[in-house]
Amino acid sequence: MNISFKNNIVIVTGGASGIGKSISDNFHQRGGIVLVLDNDQNKVNIINNYNDDSFKAYLVDLTNIQKVIFIINEIHNEYNKIDILVNNVGLNLIERFEDVDENSFDIVLDVNLKSAFFCTQEVVKYMILKKFGKIINISSQAGITGQPYMSTYCAAKFAIIGFTQALALELGQYNITVNSICPGDVKDTKMHDITAKRLTEILNISKKQLVNNSINKCPLSRLQVPQDVSNSVMYIASEYANFITGEALNVSGGLEFH
């Protein structure tokens, strides 16, 4: 299966590190013009130091909706279209439910859900003009099945799947597909490291025990790596998935079957 995104304009939120960087790299290697929206100054600089016109990064807080809208408009003005949007940016909060405060709740929902909602709203108006588009929302295993100590994250990621289904029904008439990807525990990411550290504190176990528990639960007997996720995004974004919409694709090594 030869998947190419030559001349496609691709926006990836949170695309400068972790899963997002793997997604950005994968699109770029397949010919896409990749435009990353991220709030990490150092990682944004690294991408822009490539001096590659087909791979650019914009420094932006994705919860600052007006700034995001401004950048998306800039992108459209330059390229005259947006073919693919990947709402990847994410933030997890590992905490006992009774200890979650309103500010923490708002931050997690704003990063995971609000950013995806309004990035998509701005991009869709351009996709409708072209009668084509691919929207891919990165949800989570925690968006399919509730996980302890992740009440806010589960609330956001479950909502992403409902959002995906609602948009698929609304936007199909414009030849726009909307799907979500649901990864499990992905190593080699900042989120994994932060999540693991906090869970070891709450559960009072070692990181080795925590990792072994995850591996033992997985039918494929390993943790995921970012490319496991980005490869699935390539398929859903490709012409081979043109008749797939409204789906939540489990990419969790068998941890989820529904």
C-alpha positions in Angstrom: 0.0 0.0 0.0 1.7 3.1 -1.2 0.3 6.1 0.7 1.2 9.5 -0.5 0.1 13.0 0.6 1.9 14.9 -2.1 0.7 18.5 -2.2 -1.7 17.9 0.7 -1.9 20.7 3.3 -1.8 19.1 6.7 -2.3 20.8 10.1 -1.2 18.9 13.2 -1.9 20.3 16.6 0.6 19.4 19.3 2.7 18.2 16.4 6.2 19.1 17.7 6.8 16.2 20.1 5.7 12.7 21.0 2.9 11.2 19.1 2.3 14.5 17.3 5.8 14.7 16.0 5.6 11.1 14.7 2.4 12.0 12.9 4.0 15.2 11.5 7.1 13.3 10.3 5.1 10.6 8.8 3.0 13.0 6.7 6.1 14.9 5.7 7.9 11.8 4.6 4.9 11.0 2.4 5.0 14.3 0.6 2.6 16.4 2.7 3.1 20.1 3.5 2.9 19.9 7.3 2.0 22.8 9.5 2.4 22.2 13.2 0.6 24.2 15.9 2.4 23.8 19.3 3.2 25.7 22.5 6.7 24.4 23.0 9.1 27.1 21.9 12.1 24.8 21.7 10.4 22.1 19.7 8.9 24.7 17.4 12.3 26.2 16.8 13.8 22.8 16.0 11.2 22.3 13.2 11.6 25.7 11.8 15.4 25.3 11.9 15.0 22.6 9.2 14.5 25.5 6.8 12.0 23.3 4.9 9.1 25.2 3.3 7.0 22.0 3.5 7.5 21.6 7.2 6.7 24.6 9.4 5.7 25.2 13.0 3.7 28.0 14.6 4.1 28.8 18.3 0.6 29.0 19.8 -1.4 28.2 23.0 -4.1 26.0 21.5 -6.5 27.1 24.2 -6.2 30.7 22.9 -8.9 30.3 20.3 -8.6 33.7 18.7 -4.9 33.2 18.1 -5.6 29.7 16.7 -8.2 31.2 14.3 -5.7 33.8 13.2 -3.0 31.3 12.4 -5.4 28.9 10.6 -6.6 31.9 8.5 -2.9 32.7 7.7 -2.3 29.1 6.6 -5.4 29.2 4.3 -4.4 32.5 2.9 -1.0 31.1 2.0 -2.0 27.7 0.6 -5.6 28.3 -0.5 -6.8 25.0 1.0 -6.5 22.7 4.1 -6.8 19.0 3.3 -6.2 17.3 6.6 -6.5 18.3 10.2 -5.2 16.2 13.0 -6.4 17.3 16.5 -3.6 15.7 18.5 -2.7 18.0 21.3 -3.5 16.4 24.7 -3.0 16.8 28.4 -3.6 14.2 31.1 -4.3 14.7 34.8 -3.6 11.8 37.1 -5.4 12.5 40.3 -7.9 11.1 42.7 -11.4 12.3 41.7 -12.0 14.0 45.1 -8.8 16.1 44.7 -9.6 17.5 41.2 -10.1 21.3 41.4 -12.0 23.5 39.0 -8.9 25.0 37.5 -7.4 21.6 36.7 -10.7 20.4 35.2 -10.9 23.5 33.0 -7.3 23.1 31.7 -7.7 19.4 30.8 -11.0 20.0 29.0 -9.7 23.1 27.2 -6.6 21.4 25.9 -8.2 18.1 24.9 -11.7 19.1 23.8 -12.1 22.9 23.4 -9.0 23.2 21.2 -10.2 20.3 18.9 -13.7 21.8 18.7 -12.7 25.3 17.6 -9.7 24.3 15.4 -12.1 22.0 13.5 -14.8 24.7 13.3 -12.3 27.1 11.7 -10.8 24.5 9.3 -14.1 23.0 8.2 -15.4 26.2 6.6 -12.5 25.9 4.1 -13.0 22.2 3.6 -16.6 22.8 2.8 -15.6 25.2 0.0 -13.4 22.5 -1.6 -15.9 19.6 -0.9 -13.1 17.6 0.6 -11.4 17.1 3.9 -10.1 14.6 6.5 -10.4 15.3 10.2 -8.7 13.0 12.6 -9.1 13.4 16.3 -6.7 11.7 18.7 -8.8 10.3 21.5 -7.6 7.4 23.8 -8.2 4.0 25.2 -9.5 6.2 28.1 -12.1 7.6 25.7 -13.5 4.0 25.2 -13.3 2.6 28.7 -13.0 4.6 32.0 -9.6 4.5 33.7 -9.0 5.1 37.5 -7.5 8.5 38.5 -8.2 9.9 35.0 -11.7 11.3 35.5 -11.0 14.6 33.7 -9.0 13.0 30.9 -11.7 10.3 30.4 -14.4 13.0 30.3 -12.5 14.9 27.6 -11.6 11.8 25.5 -15.1 10.3 25.6 -16.4 13.7 24.5 -14.0 13.6 21.6 -15.6 10.4 20.3 -19.1 11.9 20.6 -17.8 15.0 18.8 -16.3 12.9 16.1 -19.6 11.0 15.5 -21.7 14.2 15.4 -19.4 15.9 12.9 -19.3 12.8 10.7 -23.1 12.9 10.4 -23.1 16.7 9.6 -20.1 16.9 7.3 -20.5 13.8 5.2 -22.6 15.7 2.7 -19.5 17.8 1.9 -17.2 14.7 1.3 -15.5 15.4 4.7 -14.7 12.4 6.8 -14.2 12.6 10.6 -12.6 9.8 12.6 -10.9 9.3 15.9 -7.9 7.2 16.9 -7.7 5.6 20.3 -4.2 4.8 21.4 -3.3 2.9 24.6 -0.2 3.5 26.7 2.4 5.1 24.4 6.0 5.2 25.6 8.7 7.6 24.5 6.3 10.6 25.1 6.2 13.3 27.7 2.6 12.4 28.7 3.6 8.7 29.3 6.5 9.8 31.6 4.3 12.2 33.6 1.4 9.8 33.8 3.7 6.9 34.9 5.3 9.0 37.6 2.1 10.1 39.2 0.5 6.6 39.0 3.5 5.1 40.8 2.9 7.7 43.6 -0.8 7.0 43.9 -0.5 3.2 43.6 2.7 3.0 45.6 4.4 0.7 43.1 7.6 1.0 41.1 7.7 2.2 37.5 9.0 -1.2 36.5 5.9 -2.8 38.1 3.6 -0.3 36.4 5.2 -1.0 33.0 5.1 -4.7 33.5 1.4 -4.5 34.5 0.7 -2.6 31.2 2.6 -5.1 29.1 0.9 -8.1 30.8 -2.5 -6.7 30.0 -1.7 -6.2 26.3 -2.2 -9.2 24.0 0.7 -8.0 21.9 2.9 -8.0 25.0 4.5 -4.6 24.6 4.0 -0.9 25.1 3.1 1.2 22.0 5.5 3.5 20.3 4.4 6.8 18.7 4.8 5.3 15.2 2.1 2.7 16.0 -0.3 5.6 16.3 1.0 7.7 13.4 0.8 4.8 11.0 -2.9 4.4 11.8 -3.4 8.1 11.1 -1.7 7.7 7.7 -4.3 5.0 6.8 -7.3 7.0 8.0 -6.1 10.1 6.2 -5.4 8.3 3.0 -7.6 7.6 0.0 -7.9 4.0 1.2 -10.1 5.1 4.0 -12.4 7.4 1.9 -15.5 5.5 2.9 -14.7 5.4 6.7 -16.2 8.1 8.8 -17.5 8.4 12.4 -15.3 5.6 13.6 -13.2 5.3 16.8 -10.3 3.2 15.7 -8.6 1.2 18.6 -4.9 1.3 18.2 -4.0 -0.3 21.5 -2.5 -3.7 20.8 -5.7 -5.5 21.7 -6.5 -3.7 25.0 -9.8 -2.6 23.5 -12.0 -4.5 21.0 -15.0 -2.2 20.8 
